[in-house]
Amino acid sequence: MKIRAASPEDLDAIKALLTENALPASDINHELLRDFAIVQADDGLVVGSVGVERYDSHALLRSLAVTQMLSNAGLGSRLLAYAEGLARDRGVSELWLLTTTASEFFRRKGYVDVERSTAPASLQSTTQFAQLCPASAVCMRKFISQR
């Protein structure tokens, strides 16, 4: 299995994977894919995804998902590390996310709970913040050190 940048041809597979994991997929489009990555199995199937939605030095980490048949195989950690490296390379200093199910995973990876209202306005106006994720979602942030 390898992690690679997502391509337009991966859009349907990413949406299916997100749906399988009960994550929002309705706003994923070709434009957002420029900062998405996937895990591709040896047989060509997309078995993991992650995205970074950038707004200057802030970004929204989103769509971190692994197919249920490979959960607990370490792919989520590998995808998160890939996304953090991508964000760092693009000049992002803070990664933000909303989660309803994976807050413990992200805490173990150095993310801290923050009030949703403290997120930058550019992130609060995203479809993810404003419409797709419920008010009950945990908002988290991590400062990304620059190399």
Secondary structure, DSSP 8 states (H G I E B T S, - for coil): -EEEE--GGGHHHHHHHHHHTT---TT--TTGGGGEEEEE-TTS-EEEEEEEEEETTEEEEEEEEE-GGGTTSSHHHHHHHHHHHHHHHTT--EEEEEESS-HHHHHHTT-EE--GGGS-HHHHTSHIIIIIS-TTSEEEEEE----
